[in-house]
Amino acid sequence: MMHAHLSSRVLSRDRRGWRTTRMPAVPAMVLCVIVCLVSVVSAQSPATPDPRLTTSGTSGEGQALTDGIAAVVNTEIITVSELQTEIGDEFFRLKARYEGDELAEHLSRKRHEVLNRMIERKLLVQEAKAKNILVSDEEVEQVWEQTRSNPAGFPPTATQSKAVLREELMARRVRDIEVRRGIVVVPKEVRAYFQEQQQRFTSPGTHHIRQILLLPKLDETRETLKTRAEVLMSQLEEGTSFEKLAELFSDGSESVMGGDLGFVTKDELLAPLADALDKLSPGEVSPLIETEIGIHILRLEENRPGITEPFENVKDAIGNQLFQEKIQESHDTWISSLKDKAYIEIRF
């Protein structure tokens, strides 16, 4: 006797990932169609194991998966062989990089990722059919020829089968209609983003510095090295030229130029040097700075502030970024709503 609902373990996905839930009552007519589809596939499924969906070395993953039903999406199914085709050569790439438990984990993650993509495409094609959004044979042929020479932007399976390519085109068409509807970016949003994220459009400030670097000599203790550095500091305090002392005593390659390092950003300096630089004004000499390299003395010559790109130069890029973010948010919300309304059963 046909029951009015199917009580199975069902997975659906929101923005945080798949979640396990109990499906609400499914009409008997829908169940009838699903049962018929399951029966047909089960009757036609070969007993030969699918090597690309077989892993070894882990409990539960070591059993071969014969061709059958990978997932049920409303009244349609996705077979294991279709999933295998969609995974394609990714199986062999993973097998070449990993083995044992690590291979099993990556294969499981890849199957989940690819199956989720196939489920979403199936839902989009069903939605397109419900809205009478079709793709003509001429369009399929035209895109088919283009993808054969330039497959960029399409999944590999779309370039191997015209049937999959047709589904991909239908899915993209309905997605563009539903997701892009009503999405606009107004100038006020662009200006607000520029003001809030101005550091992203500002180059870092630069600092013109000179350095005296003392490196430890063979068998020299840290205390002796520090004593040498303190002698140089005393001479600087007495008015001896920084450039002259750098030429005579610095072990840095820039010593021949009076210790001149030119203009640098703080990111280019060791952390202790960058910290010391924050405390200097132009013309000032730092105290001794110890690092894992040796002992440094810095003199700040000049600061140059970072340059902010004019708003007019970046407004188009900001507008495009905000538009893409809105598209993604709209897409995620719409896909989530389709999944929430759908009957989705994962078979393994």
N, C-alpha and C positions, 0 to 999 in steps of 0.2 A: 504494500500500500504506500503510495507517495505521500510523504509528509509535507506540511505547508512550509517548513523551513529547514535549513541545513545547518546543523550545529557542528561546525568544524573550526579548527584553528585557522584564523584569518589574520593576515598582516596588512595593515594600511600604513601610510606614511604621512607625517606632518613635517614641518620644517626641522624638527629635531631628529627625524629618522623614522624607521619603521616602528610600529607599535602593535602589540597583540590585542585583539579585541574580539568580542562576540558579535557576529553579524546579526542584524535584525531579520525578522521574518522575510523570506524570499518567496515571491509568488510561485505557485506550483507550476505554472506554464514555463517560467524561467528555469526552474529546477529541471523540468522535463528536457529542455533544450540542452542544459549543461550535462545531464546524465547521458543523453544521446551522444553528445560530443565526446564525453569521456569513454563511452563504450566503443565508439568507432576507433578512437586513437589507441585504446588498450588492445583492441582486436588486431590492429595493424602494426603494433609496436614490435620490432624485432627483439630477440633476446640477446643480441650481440652487445657487449658493454661499450660504452662511449669513453674512449681513452682520455679525451680532453676534459671530461668531467669526473675523472677518477683520481683520487689522491691516495697516498699510502702513508703509514706510520702514525696515524692518529685514529683514535676510537671514533667510529661513526663516519669517518672520511675515507676509510679504506675500502668500503664496499663500492663496487662498480655501479654506476647509474645507467640502467638500460633506457632506451628511448621511450618516452612517454610524455606525460604532462608535467611541465615545469610550473605553470601557473594558469589559473582561470581568471579571466577578466570579463566580468559580466557574463555574457553568453558565448564568449570566445575563449580559445585556449592558446597558450604558447607552449610548444613542444620542446623537449630537451634537445632534440636535434637542431631546432631553430636557435635555441640558446647557444649551442655549440658553434653554429655558423657565425652567430653574432660575436662570440668571443674571438673567433678566428685565430690568428697566429699569436695572440697575446699569451695563450697557454704555453707555447714553446718558449717565448721570451722569458716568462716567469720561471719555467723549468730550468732554463739556462742560468738563471741568477740565484735561485733558491733551491733548497732541498729539505726533506723531512718536515718537521712541524712548521717551519717558517714558510715552506712552499704551500703546505695545506692552508695556512692562514691567508696567504696572498691569493690563492686560488678561490677560497671562499669569499674573500672581499671582492674579487673581480667578478665572480658570478653574481653576487648581490648587486653590484654596480650596473652590470650589463642587463640583468633581468629587470631591474628598476627602470632602466632606460626603455626597454622593450614594452614594459607595462604602460609607461607614460605614453609611448607612441601609439599603442593600441587604444588607449583611452582617447587620445586626440583624433585618431582616425574614426572612432565610433562617434565622437562629437561632430566631426566634419560631415559624416554621413547623415546624422540627425538633422543637420542644418543645410543639407543638400549642397555641400561644398565639395565639388568634384574636380578632378584633374583629367584633362582630355588625353587621348592617346598621343596626339601630336605634341603636347607639352612634355609628356614622358619621354618621347623619342628625342626631342630637342635637347632636354636636359641630360638624357642618357649619353648622347654624343659628347656633350660638354664635359660631363664628369669622367668619361673614359680618358680624356686628355688632361683634365685638371680636376681631380677629385677633392680639392680643398673645400672644407666646409661641410662635407657629407661623411657619415660613418662609412667604413669600408664595405659593409654589407650592401649599402645603397648602390655601390658601383659594381656589384656582382649579380644583382637581381633587379629586373625592372619592376617586379611586384613590390619589393621593399622600397625601391625608389619612389614608386607611386604613393605608397603610404607615407614616406618621408615628406613628399611634396604636399600631400593633403594635411599632414600634421602641422607643417610650417604655415600653411595658408590659414588654417583655423586659428592657430596660435597668434599670428599677426593680427587677425581681425579682432580677437577677443582681448589680447593683452595690450595692444596699442591704443585701444579705444579710449578716447578722452584724455590721453596723457600729454601734458604740455609742461614746458618749463618757462616760467615767466621771468623777465629781467630782474625783478626784485629778489628772486631766489638766487640768481647768479651773483648778484652784488653781495648778498648776505653771506654766501659761501666764501667769496673772495675775502671779505673782511674777517670772517671767523677763522679761515685757514691761511691767513696771509703768510705765515712762516713757510708754507709749502711753495710759495712763489717768490721767496726771498733767498738770494744766495748768501752763504755764510760770510760773516765778516772776516777780514784778513789782518794779519799783524806782522809788521816788519820787525824782526828780532836779530840780535847777535848772540853768539854763544861762545863760552869758554868751556871746553869739555876735558876733564882729566880722567884718563883711564888708568886702572891699577897696573903698575909695572910687575915684572916677574917676581914672585915671592914677596910683593909689597902688601903689607897689612892694610886693612881699612882705616885704621887710625893714622898710619903714615900718609895715606892718600888724603885723608881729611886735613892733616896738618899742612900739606902742600897747597891745598885749596884755600885754607885760611890765610896763608901768606899772600896769595894773590888777592884775596878780598881786602887785606890790609893795604896793599899797594893801590887798589882801586879807590879806597876811602881816602888815601893821601893824594889822589888826583892823577895817578898814572893813567895813560890812555888805555881804554878797554881794547881798542883795535890793536895796539902795540902788544899788550899782554897776550891777546889771542894769537897773534902771529908767532910769538916767542914760545908760548907754553901750551896752547890748546892742542889736544890730540884729535880734534875733529877735522875732517877733510876740508872744511870751510875756513880753516885757520889762515890759509894764504890770502884770504879776502878779509882779514880782520875779524873773522868769526861771523861774517854776514850770512845768515840763512835766507835772506830775502823775505818776501811776504808768504806767510803760511796760515792755514786755518788751524783751529784748535784740534780738529779731528786728526790732523797730521802729526800731532805731538804726543809723546808719552803722557799718561794721565798726570803724573806729578808736575811736569812742565806746564801743561795746560792749566792746572790749578794755580800754579805760581803766577802765570801770566795774567790771570783774573785780578790779581792784587797789585799789578803794576800800572803806573801812568807813563806816558811817553817820556823818555829820558832817564827813567829809574832803573836801578840794577837790583836783581833779585838776591835774596840770601842764597846760601849753598843749597842745591837741590840734589838729593841722593836718589838714584835710580839703580836698577839692576845692571845698567851699563857702567856707570861711574858717577862722578860728581859734576854737576852743571852749574854754570853761572850765566844768567840771561840778562840782556839789556833790551828793553822795549824801545824801538825807535819811533814807530808810528802805528796807529790803528786806522783801518778803513772799514766803515760799516758795510754790511751786506746791502745788495741792491735788489729792490723789489720790482718785479716785472710790472709794467703799467697794466691797468685793468683791461684796456682795449686790446692788449696783446694776448690775453689769456681768457677772455670772456667766452669765446667760441668753444675752447677746450673744456671749460667748466660747464657750459651748457650741455655739451655732448655727454660729459660724465654724469651729470645729474639726470639726463634723459635715460641713459643706460641703467642707472641705479633704479629709476622708477619702473622701467621695463622689467627688470629682474624681480623687483618686489611684486609687481602685478602678476608676472608669470608664476612666481612661487605661490601666491595666494590662489590664483585660478587653478593651478594643478592640484593644490591641496584640496580645494573644494570638489574637484572632479573625483579625487580618490575617496573623499569622505562619502560621496554619494554612490560610489561604485561597489560592486561585489568583487573583491580581489582575494584569491586564495593562492598561497604559495605552497607548492607540493613538496619541496625539499629545501 
